[in-house]
Amino acid sequence: MSSMRKVARWAVRWGLLGLVSGVLSCGMADSSMLYVVREQKTYDHIVWPGLVFALIVILPISRLARDGWPRTAAALIASCGVYPVAWHIAASTTRHPGAYMVAAFAFSGFLGSLVLASLLFFGRPGWVRATRTTVVVGTAIGGLMGGHLLAATKGLASYGSVKLILGLYMVLWQAAVGTSLGRGVLPRPNKTAAPNGGPATPPGDSGASGGPPSVS
């Protein structure tokens, strides 16, 4: 039971960090103070989300799991690189809206969640199931984003602002995927060094037999 509570606690923590990451990404994308020339703002929506998610969610998850720096660096680079690719795939369908928009946005969510989950989960206990869960979550939210935009263009849903719709779903994606990643990558416990330079033992396991050794 305590193990389930621990997993739930970490899932909530990473979900909240994902929420913060998504909101901060939107705020940074809308802030003119971050740009030297106006033309830079044309790239704001494809630069910040992956970078902010990498620093706020991916980096602490990987470091608390005591991953090697190659895995951490690969996950950070992937987060920064996969978002622009996914965005171009999805955005290419908005010029001429159609049913394929849903599939394109779903594939974008699939791509981002698959890359991040594969890099963070591979080789860990239960990594296949954790990867599958994360991919399903990311794909579903991507599909919902495309479906909402398509319904709005057909007058079947409140359109509002395209930027607002994309921003809300991006926040939702980062929070949900962050939660799933956090559930699959629990912090690795510290090892307690044994006295007199002996081998390290996990916390709670002294490695002793219960009394001093007998002397013959």
C-alpha positions as CSV (number, residue, x, y, z in Angstrom):
1,M,0.0,0.0,0.0
2,S,2.8,2.4,0.9
3,S,4.4,1.6,-2.5
4,M,1.1,2.7,-4.3
5,R,1.0,5.9,-2.2
6,K,4.6,6.6,-3.2
7,V,3.8,6.2,-6.9
8,A,0.7,8.4,-6.6
9,R,2.7,11.1,-4.8
10,W,5.3,11.2,-7.4
11,A,2.8,11.2,-10.2
12,V,1.0,14.2,-8.7
13,R,4.3,16.0,-8.2
14,W,5.4,15.5,-11.8
15,G,1.9,16.3,-13.1
16,L,2.0,19.7,-11.2
17,L,5.5,20.4,-12.7
18,G,4.1,19.6,-16.1
19,L,1.3,22.0,-15.5
20,V,3.8,24.7,-14.5
21,S,5.9,23.9,-17.5
22,G,2.9,24.3,-19.9
23,V,1.8,27.5,-18.4
24,L,5.3,28.9,-18.4
25,S,5.8,27.9,-22.0
26,C,2.6,29.8,-23.0
27,G,3.7,32.9,-21.0
28,M,7.2,32.9,-22.5
29,A,5.8,32.5,-26.0
30,D,3.6,35.6,-25.5
31,S,6.3,37.7,-23.9
32,S,7.8,40.3,-26.2
33,M,10.6,40.9,-23.7
34,L,12.2,37.7,-24.7
35,Y,13.0,38.7,-28.3
36,V,15.6,41.0,-29.8
37,V,13.9,41.4,-33.1
38,R,10.2,41.0,-33.9
39,E,10.8,38.3,-36.5
40,Q,11.8,35.9,-33.6
41,K,8.2,35.8,-32.4
42,T,7.3,33.8,-35.5
43,Y,9.2,30.9,-33.9
44,D,8.1,31.3,-30.3
45,H,5.4,28.5,-30.3
46,I,7.9,25.9,-31.6
47,V,10.9,26.8,-29.5
48,W,9.8,27.2,-25.9
49,P,7.5,24.3,-25.0
50,G,10.1,21.6,-25.6
51,L,12.9,23.5,-24.0
52,V,10.9,24.5,-20.9
53,F,9.5,20.9,-20.5
54,A,13.0,19.6,-20.7
55,L,14.3,21.8,-17.9
56,I,11.3,21.7,-15.6
57,V,10.2,18.1,-16.0
58,I,12.7,15.9,-17.8
59,L,15.9,17.1,-16.1
60,P,14.7,16.6,-12.5
61,I,13.1,13.2,-13.3
62,S,16.3,11.9,-14.8
63,R,18.6,13.2,-12.1
64,L,16.4,11.9,-9.2
65,A,16.5,8.6,-10.9
66,R,20.3,8.9,-10.9
67,D,20.6,8.3,-14.6
68,G,23.9,8.6,-16.4
69,W,24.5,11.9,-18.1
70,P,24.3,10.4,-21.6
71,R,20.7,9.3,-21.0
72,T,19.8,12.7,-19.4
73,A,21.4,14.6,-22.2
74,A,19.7,12.5,-24.8
75,A,16.3,13.1,-23.2
76,L,16.8,16.8,-22.9
77,I,17.9,17.1,-26.5
78,A,15.0,15.0,-27.7
79,S,12.5,17.2,-25.8
80,C,13.9,20.3,-27.4
81,G,14.0,18.7,-30.9
82,V,10.9,16.6,-31.1
83,Y,8.4,19.4,-30.4
84,P,9.3,21.5,-33.5
85,V,9.0,18.4,-35.6
86,A,5.7,17.4,-34.1
87,W,4.4,21.0,-34.5
88,H,5.3,21.2,-38.2
89,I,3.5,17.9,-38.8
90,A,0.3,19.1,-37.1
91,A,0.4,22.7,-38.3
92,S,0.7,21.6,-42.0
93,T,-2.9,20.4,-41.8
94,T,-4.4,23.7,-40.5
95,R,-4.2,25.5,-43.7
96,H,-6.8,23.3,-45.3
97,P,-8.8,21.8,-42.4
98,G,-10.1,18.3,-42.9
99,A,-10.6,15.0,-41.1
100,Y,-6.9,14.2,-41.5
101,M,-6.2,17.0,-39.0
102,V,-7.2,14.7,-36.2
103,A,-4.8,12.0,-37.3
104,A,-2.0,14.5,-37.8
105,F,-2.4,16.0,-34.4
106,A,-2.7,12.5,-32.8
107,F,0.5,11.5,-34.6
108,S,2.2,14.5,-33.3
109,G,1.2,13.6,-29.7
110,F,2.2,10.0,-30.4
111,L,5.6,11.1,-31.7
112,G,6.5,13.3,-28.8
113,S,5.4,10.9,-26.0
114,L,7.0,7.9,-27.7
115,V,10.4,9.6,-28.0
116,L,10.5,10.9,-24.5
117,A,9.1,7.7,-22.9
118,S,11.5,5.5,-24.9
119,L,14.6,7.5,-23.8
120,L,13.5,7.7,-20.1
121,F,12.0,4.3,-19.6
122,F,14.1,1.9,-21.7
123,G,15.8,-0.8,-19.5
124,R,13.9,0.0,-16.4
125,P,11.5,-2.5,-14.7
126,G,8.1,-2.4,-16.4
127,W,9.4,0.0,-19.1
128,V,7.2,-1.5,-21.9
129,R,4.0,-0.9,-19.9
130,A,5.1,2.6,-18.8
131,T,6.0,3.5,-22.4
132,R,2.6,2.2,-23.7
133,T,0.7,4.2,-21.1
134,T,2.6,7.4,-21.8
135,V,2.1,7.0,-25.6
136,V,-1.6,6.4,-25.2
137,V,-2.0,9.5,-23.1
138,G,0.1,11.7,-25.4
139,T,-1.7,10.4,-28.6
140,A,-5.2,10.9,-27.1
141,I,-4.5,14.5,-26.1
142,G,-3.0,15.3,-29.5
143,G,-6.1,13.8,-31.2
144,L,-8.4,15.8,-29.0
145,M,-6.5,19.0,-29.9
146,G,-6.9,18.3,-33.6
147,G,-10.6,17.3,-33.1
148,H,-11.3,20.5,-31.3
149,L,-9.7,22.7,-34.0
150,L,-11.6,20.8,-36.7
151,A,-14.9,21.1,-34.9
152,A,-14.3,24.8,-34.4
153,T,-13.7,25.3,-38.2
154,K,-17.0,23.6,-38.9
155,G,-18.9,25.7,-36.4
156,L,-19.5,22.7,-34.1
157,A,-17.5,24.0,-31.2
158,S,-16.6,27.4,-29.7
159,Y,-13.7,28.6,-31.8
160,G,-12.3,31.4,-29.7
161,S,-8.6,31.9,-30.4
162,V,-6.6,29.3,-32.2
163,K,-3.6,30.2,-30.0
164,L,-5.8,29.8,-26.9
165,I,-7.0,26.3,-28.0
166,L,-3.4,25.2,-28.8
167,G,-2.1,26.7,-25.5
168,L,-4.7,24.9,-23.4
169,Y,-4.1,21.5,-25.0
170,M,-0.3,22.0,-24.8
171,V,-0.6,22.6,-21.0
172,L,-2.8,19.5,-20.7
173,W,-0.3,17.4,-22.7
174,Q,2.6,18.5,-20.7
175,A,0.8,17.9,-17.4
176,A,-0.5,14.5,-18.4
177,V,2.7,13.3,-20.0
178,G,4.7,14.6,-17.1
179,T,2.5,12.6,-14.7
180,S,3.0,9.4,-16.8
181,L,6.7,9.9,-17.0
182,G,6.9,10.5,-13.2
183,R,5.0,7.3,-12.5
184,G,7.4,5.3,-14.6
185,V,10.7,6.8,-13.3
186,L,10.8,6.7,-9.5
187,P,13.8,8.2,-7.7
188,R,16.5,5.6,-7.1
189,P,17.2,5.3,-3.3
190,N,20.5,6.3,-1.9
191,K,22.8,3.6,-0.7
192,T,24.1,3.8,2.8
193,A,27.8,3.2,3.2
194,A,28.7,0.4,5.6
195,P,31.2,1.2,8.5
196,N,34.9,0.5,8.2
197,G,34.8,1.0,4.4
198,G,32.6,-2.1,3.9
199,P,30.2,-2.5,0.9
200,A,27.3,-0.1,0.6
201,T,23.8,-1.4,1.5
202,P,20.4,0.0,0.7
203,P,18.6,2.0,3.3
204,G,16.8,-0.1,5.9
205,D,19.1,-3.1,5.3
206,S,22.0,-3.1,7.6
207,G,23.3,-6.4,6.4
208,A,24.0,-7.5,10.0
209,S,23.1,-10.8,11.4
210,G,21.6,-9.3,14.6
211,G,24.6,-9.5,16.9
212,P,28.4,-9.2,17.2
213,P,30.4,-12.0,15.6
214,S,31.6,-14.7,17.8
215,V,35.3,-15.1,18.6
216,S,36.7,-18.6,18.6
